[in-house]
């Protein structure tokens, strides 16, 4: 059965390494959370990989990770053309849609060219659980800090905007992330923003932040809020550690 209300899980986490090289991975605990939120015992899960241009090696990792699991996996490619006859029907038939990382600017531009934003919103409102990592986290928000334009991070404010917040990913692992997010909130480029350390995700029910979750202890989520005097307050959101 679909999720009881529109649900998005926006994260800085995804697969877990099995220790046998970069192309061998296993679904991390966030995928069990997505399954639980969807209510499906054998969830149909579709991968959207446009943030790296539908890179074939990413698809190889995807299918290898889910082989032999309870998940029924598929993917939607848009390069050089859609790989399914009816994109809308395919996505609405899923229990979970997962969006990979890469360039959030390119991701959102390609989605708009194909009308995918409207289709994904229909899925969200119908109870398909939407989730993603990095670019696949920022895309649902107003925007965030991105390396889409080069190694020096810049602001991105052209997200889908269903979640009326800024979003900061990899908050503890990339030195430019925290100071840039603070500046973007301080100068009004971004509204109130939610940020995640690596290994942390945000669960939204509708547009409400319901909880933060983590795949391990010792990491956190954060809310950045601009005060009347222009200063930014950073509040720690302690996550629930997933089993």
N, C-alpha and C positions, 0 to 999 in steps of 0.2 A: 504494500500500500504506500502511497506517496507520503512525504513528510506532512505533519499536521499543519504547518504554516510555512510560508516561504523561508528557505534556509540557505545561507551561504557560509562556507567555512574558508576563511582567507588566511593563508599560512606562509611561514618560512620553513616548511618541512614537507616531506613527501616519502620518498623511498628510503629504505635502510640498506646499507651495504652488507653483502654476505661475505665480504673479505676475500673475494676471488677475482678482483680486478674491477675496472670502472664500468664494464658493461654487464655486470652481474649484480642484481639488486633484488630486494624483496619489498612488498608493500609494507610501509611503516604503519604504526598504530593509528595514524589519522584515517587510514582507509577503513579500519574497523569502525571508527566513529562515524564516518560517512554512511557506512552500511546500516549502523544502528539508527541513525537519524532518518534514513530512507524507509526503514521498516521492512526491508527485503532480506530474506534469508540467503538468497543467491543473487546479489545485486547485479543488474546490468549497468556497466560503467563505461563511459565513452571518453576518450582522450582527445583534447583539442590542443594541437601542437603548433599553432600558427605563429607563436612568439619566436620560433626558430625556423619559420618557413617550412613546416612539415618535414623537418630533417629526418631522413630514413633511420639514422642510428638511434634517434630517440624512440622511434616506433619499435625498433628491435628490443630495446631495453624494456619498454612498456609491456610488450607481449610476453617476453621472457619472465618478467616479474610476476605476472598473473597466471602463468601456466600452472595447471594443477591446483589452483585455489578455487574457492567458492564463487569468485567473481567471474561474470560473463563479460569479457572485455571486447571493446571495439574502438575504432578511432574515426574521427571525421577529418579528412584532409580537404583543403581548399586550393592547394597548388598541385598541378597546374589548373585543375578544375575539381569540383566536388567529387568524392569517391563513392557517394551514394546517390541514388536517383532522387530521393525526396529528403532533403536535409531536415526540414521541420518534423516530418514523421519519425525520422530516425532519432532525433534528439528527444522528442516527446515520449518515445518508447523507453527511455533510459530511467534508471533509478538515481543514478549519479552522473554528473558531468564533471570531469577534472581538467583543468587548464594548466599547462606546463609553463615553465619560466622562459625568459629570454627578453625580447624587446617589447615592452608594453605599448610603446608608441606604434610600432608596426602591427602588433596584435590588434589593437583597436581600429586602426585604419583599414586593415583587411576585413575585419568583421563588418565594419560599416559598408564597405564596398559590396558585401554579399548579403546585407540585411540581417546579419546574424544576431545583432543586438536585440532586435524585435523578437526573434525566435527564442533566444535564450531568456528573455524576460517572460515570455509565455510559459516556458518550461519552469522557471522559478515560481511563477504564480500558480502553476499546476501542481507543485509539490516535488518536482525533480530537485534533488539536492545539488547545489553548485559548489564547487570547491576549486582550489588552485594554489600554486606556490609562486612566490616572487611576482613576476608579471601577472601570473594567474591569480594573485591576491589583489594587486593594485587596481586591476582593470574594473572591478565592481564598484570602486570608490570614485570620488571626485578626481583624485590623482595622488601623486606622491613624488618621491625622489627616484630618479631613474638614470641608468647608464645607457639608455637607448640611443643617445646622441654622441657617445664617446666615453672614454675612461673618467673624465671629470663629470661628476654627477650634476644633473640639472633638474629643474622642476618639470613635472608633467601634470597638466590639469585638464586633459581631454578624456578621462575615463568615462565609463558608462554612467556613473553618478547615482546608481540606485541606492548605494549606501552613502549618505550625505556627510562623509568624513574624508580627511586625508588618510593615507596609509603608508607606513614606513616599514620596509622589510629588511632582513639581515641587519638588524639594528645594532647588534653586538659584535658583528664579525667584519664589517667594512667601515673603515675609519671615517669616511665622508658622510655616512648615513645620518647619524644622530645630529651633528651640527647643522646640516642642511635642513633636516626636518624642523629643527627649532627655528631656523631663520624663516622658512616658508610659512610657518604658523605665526611667527612674530610680525611679519610684514603683511599678513592677510592673504597671501597667495593661496594658502590652504586653510580650510576651517579646522575645527577640533579634529585631531588626528589620533589614530590608533596605530601603534607600532609593535613589531614582534622581533624578539631575538630569534636566532636560528633554533629550530626545534619547537617553535611555539605557533599556535594558530588561534584565530578569533572565530567564535561561532555567533552568527547573527540570525535572529529569528525575526522575520520582517526586516525592519531597519534598526532594530534594537540589538545592541551588543549583549548577548545572553551570558557568555562566559569566555574565558581564555583557557586553552588546553595546551599541554606540553607533552613531548615524547620522553622527557627526562626531567629530573629535578635540577635546580640551580639556574634556570632561565626564566624570563618574565615577558609580559606584555606591558605596554605603557600608554597612557593618555596624555596628549599634549594639548593644553588649553591656553589661549591668549587672554591675559587680564586687561582691564581697562587702561592700565598704564603701559601696555605694549609688551610686558614681560611674559614669558611662557612658563607655565607650571607643568612639570612632568610628574605624573602620578603613576606609581607601579600598580599593575593589575596582576595579582598572583594567580598563576594558572593551575588548573586541576591536572595532575599528572595522569596520563592515560595508562591503562593496564598493559 
